[in-house]
Structures are given as structure tokens and as C-alpha cells.
Amino acid sequence: MSRVKGTDRLGNGNKSEPSIWIRAITANSEWTDKEEFLDVIYWARQVIGIIVGIAWGLIPLKGFLGLLLFVLVNAGSLYLYFSSFQQVDEEEFGGAWELTKEGFMTSFAGFLVTWIIIYSGLHYD
Amino acid sequence: MWADTVLILFISICTALLGEGKEVKWLTWLMVYRTEKYQKLKAEVEKQSKKLEKRKEAHGDSLDKQQKKKIEREEERLKNNNRDLSLVKMKSMFAIGFAFTALLSMFNSIFDGRIVARLPFVPISWIQGLSHRNLLGDDYTECSFIFLYILCTMSIRQNIQKLLGFAPSRTASKQGGSIFGPPPQQFK
């Protein structure tokens, strides 16, 4: 079980290429290291999860609709990101499903936690 | 109620950090890595694998029977030592697991029967047992400690692991990885 150091973290871009942050927000960037792109997807998911959680808590959105909307927003926005903004070849990563799965559960848990906390704090107590 | 909610979030951050952080590393170091047996075993395994590789490289395909036997014997010994090594590591894993179980049951009894949060949705029936654990009444939007704690841990632990670079790489986890957890080099 060997792990290449540096690919697990954000911000450790290759020297000959622009940093991973810049590539993440530039359209059609080149991703020679697949792990890096997966990391970008992963962290984008976490951020979206928390932002959506805060938003749903503030509105407040309730019930199954909230969960459903989260799934749609999360999967949809990331799908748009990698298919039309970055235009990566999905097959290189094992299909769109693999990219959609990346970090989804963690992001879902993060979303639930922020949603529940904001909701309980603002609307009960 | 909200104070409890935030407190649980804080608790799960702490336990997640504790699980990954220095404290456990230190404990493992104290219990395992410092011991002479482990050091000896580790050195031997390293030496053996190096030797084996060299020998294989030097001879290539042209091995006679005796040399083949020798290599096989070495490999066998290496395997045995490796097994001993994981056994020693397992000891510490058990100790840590035990400590965490004790901690969790302590929090469980502190928050027993208390509503720690309000869920903005009604959970599906097979989760209600968890989210409504030890709570009275039929209002299933009330949330118990264990449910919130599990959710917090799910989100925080993996993110911390990733942030600190302890998460097993994707290729490694795809191949199944090791049942004894993270690779030893991270314990330095």
C-alpha cells in the first residue's frame, strides 16, 4: 500500500503547471494527474454540501424536498462542472458515475449536519 | 437544545482529531513502536526484503534449484515476520478501539433521553430507531445524540483524514487495502 505524497492534498501542484487552484477555476484545464482532479471534485462537493446546508437551514426548507433538492444541486452542479466547464473525458475516470460518486457521502453527511444545526438553532429553542 | 447540538459537533471534531492526531500516534508509539520487539521485527523485515530483492535481481531468470529453494525459504521467513508485525500493530488498534468505545458510551449516558436537535425532515423508518433512540414520544423530528454524532463523525473524520493526508489513496482502497488500517510510515 504505497501512497504518493502530495497528490492527496490540495495546493501541491506540479511546478511546470499552474497551481491546482488556478486550474480548478479555469475552463478546460489540463489534468495530467487524475488524483488531483478527483480531489478538486471532492472538495467542491464538501463546500457545496455546507453552503446548501446553511441555505436550506436559513430558508427553512423542510422534509423530503430538501434532501431531494440537495442531491439534485450537488450532482447537477458538479456534473456541469466536469462535463461542460472542464470538459474532461469521463471515461478516463471510469465514467460519469464514478465522478458523481466521488465524495458524495461525506458531502451528504456534511450537508445534513449544517442543515440540522442551523435549522434547530434558528427555528427551535 | 442548541447548546447540546453545538457541543456534539465539537465532541465529534475532538474525537475525530484525537483518532487521527498526535495523541493516538503517541499512544501507539508508547505501546508498540517503542518496544524492542517491534523495532527488531521491523528492521529484520526491511533487511530481508531488501536482500531478497537484490538476490532476485542479480540472478534474473537463470536460477538453479538450490538458489530457488533459498529464495523460497527467505520469502517464507519474511512472510512470518510480516505477520508478527501486524499482530503487534493489532494490539494497539484494539486498545484504541476500546478507549473510543468507553468514550462513546460515556457521552451516550450523558445525553441519554435528551433531544439534542430538531430534524428538518422525518427520517425513513429504519433510521428512526437511531435518530429517536431513547427518546419519548412519537415526534420523529426529534433527534437523539447518537444520530447527530454519527452524522458529524461521518463528515468530519474523512475530511480531516484527507486534509492531513492520512486517507488511503484511491487506488489502494480500490484494491481492498489492508485490514490493519493505515500504512506504518504515517506513524512517524
Interface residues (C-beta under 8 A of the other chain):
Chain A: M1 S2 R3 V4 K5 T7 D8 R9 E35 L38 Y42 Q46 G49 W56 G57 P60 L61 K62 G63 F64 G66 L67 M105 T106 S107 A109 G110 L112 V113 W115 I116 I117 Y119 S120 G121 H123 Y124 D125
Chain B: M1 W2 T5 V6 L9 A117 R118 L119 P120 F121 V122 C143 L148 L151 C152 M154 S155 Q158 N159 K162 L163 G165 A167 P168 S169 R170 A172 G177 S178 P183
